[in-house]
Amino acid sequence: MAPVMSRQDSRARAEEAWRLRATGRTWAEIATELGYGTPSAAYMAVTRLNKRTPAASPDIVRRSAAEGLRVMRAVLFEQFADAKQRGDNDDLVLLGKELRNNIAEDAKLNGAHAPARSQVDINVRQDAVAIIADARSRLLSAIDAEVVDVKELTR
């Protein structure tokens, strides 16, 4: 069967199907909207696209996410200033929380939330044999104490 559309058009349609799936659409909805014959055809197109497209490196993903957070933060700051000017305290609180979350996510993404490194030095003064011997003597003294208690109860 001859191809119905060009390779470029087919790839563009598969990319759109991938975007729709990423937003939560079902394969049936995607197939209907983009003109695939069946939901499984839409699924296969996206699967083939993902196999042909190399995964982005973590650094590229991180930069992309940081840029998205930056754009969102700019919009949030504008809305925050607008709410301040209107005197809308409810919006100020909501936008303030979202700004705080955005800033925290950006800081995590860029390593500002890395835990502080600490060093712990441990000095063991007994060897394993001494530790086992000490545990054995404590256990035996506990057992002897139990026996003494039982004898006292029977008198």
C-alpha atoms as one frame of an Amber mdcrd trajectory, in Angstrom:
protein
   0.000   0.000   0.000   1.383   3.402  -0.962   1.941   5.993   1.778  -0.987
   8.371   2.245   1.124  11.307   3.391   4.739  12.411   3.236   7.248  11.219
   5.794   7.451  14.743   7.253   3.675  14.960   7.627   3.570  11.508   9.188
   6.269  12.451  11.693   4.493  15.721  12.528   1.252  13.787  13.119   3.063
  11.273  15.365   4.624  14.149  17.336   1.179  15.691  17.800  -0.149  12.301
  18.921   2.687  12.108  21.454   1.846  15.606  22.770  -1.829  14.731  23.076
  -1.009  11.508  24.929   1.269  13.467  27.283  -1.705  15.672  28.184  -3.777
  12.651  29.163  -5.805  11.984  26.038  -6.780   8.387  25.257  -5.513   6.563
  22.198  -9.072   6.482  20.846  -9.392  10.278  21.173  -6.010  10.771  19.533
  -6.893   8.439  16.659 -10.173  10.257  16.043  -8.662  13.731  16.236  -5.620
  13.042  14.063  -7.218  10.668  11.563  -5.564   7.383  12.511  -7.551   4.312
  11.480  -7.509   2.761  14.953  -6.306   3.633  18.451  -3.549   1.028  18.077
  -2.336   2.776  14.904  -1.899   5.989  16.898  -0.112   4.023  19.604   2.230
   2.386  17.071   3.027   5.737  15.447   4.074   7.179  18.813   6.042   4.021
  19.658   7.957   4.222  16.359   8.585   7.939  16.906  10.036   7.282  20.369
  12.302   4.534  19.018  13.651   6.826  16.278  14.084   9.852  18.522  17.082
   9.699  20.870  16.395  10.516  24.496  17.583  13.909  25.669  20.546  14.023
  28.007  19.839  14.865  31.661  21.607  18.197  31.185  19.300  19.164  28.306
  16.226  18.077  30.265  17.429  20.062  33.289  18.006  23.206  31.206  14.614
  22.860  29.568  12.894  22.417  32.928  14.779  25.393  34.380  13.707  27.544
  31.429  10.079  26.471  31.881  10.245  27.360  35.564  11.794  30.739  34.701
   8.995  31.591  32.256   6.351  30.490  34.748   7.997  32.507  37.533   7.973
  35.652  35.361   4.227  35.264  34.779   3.593  34.546  38.460   5.524  37.660
  39.509   3.423  39.778  37.139   0.214  38.301  38.541   1.532  38.763  42.082
   2.226  42.471  41.433  -1.231  42.856  39.897  -2.889  41.203  42.917  -0.901
  43.487  45.229  -2.073  46.538  43.318  -5.705  45.335  43.471  -5.364  44.581
  47.180  -6.501  40.973  46.627  -5.009  39.182  49.614  -6.427  35.781  48.647
  -4.652  35.893  45.284  -1.488  37.185  46.974  -1.412  34.174  49.278  -2.056
  31.667  46.465   0.450  33.263  44.108   2.997  33.596  46.910   2.777  29.870
  47.629   3.152  29.014  43.960   6.117  31.371  43.624   7.741  29.763  46.659
   7.205  26.299  45.147   8.583  27.466  41.807  11.700  28.953  43.402  12.224
  25.809  45.509  11.910  23.550  42.443  14.397  25.702  40.549  16.824  25.579
  43.474  16.530  21.767  43.661  16.979  21.464  39.915  20.165  23.520  40.012
  21.683  21.855  43.085  21.099  24.592  45.652  19.279  22.125  47.909  22.168
  19.674  48.015  22.668  18.422  51.559  25.671  19.741  53.443  28.444  17.210
  53.524  29.521  15.996  56.941  32.214  13.612  58.021  31.868  11.221  60.924
  34.890   9.502  62.431  34.256   6.297  64.358  36.935   4.794  66.541  36.312
   1.213  67.660  38.307   0.319  70.737  37.332  -3.341  71.002  37.771  -6.165
  68.586  34.979  -8.542  67.631  36.133 -11.228  70.083  35.990  -8.810  73.035
  32.541  -7.563  72.032  31.188 -11.134  71.768  32.730 -12.074  75.114  31.155
  -9.029  76.777  27.740  -9.829  75.253  28.063 -13.459  76.420  28.859 -12.489
  79.999  25.939 -10.009  80.097  23.593 -12.654  78.746  24.752 -15.228  81.292
  24.372 -12.758  84.169  20.833 -11.965  82.991  20.007 -15.682  82.897  21.490
 -16.158  86.415  19.367 -13.252  87.675  16.254 -14.925  86.284  17.121 -18.190
  88.004  17.639 -16.407  91.336  14.238 -14.738  90.995  12.556 -18.102  90.337
  14.239 -19.679  93.391  13.086 -16.802  95.608   9.496 -17.262  94.417   9.488
 -20.995  95.327  10.643 -20.477  98.941
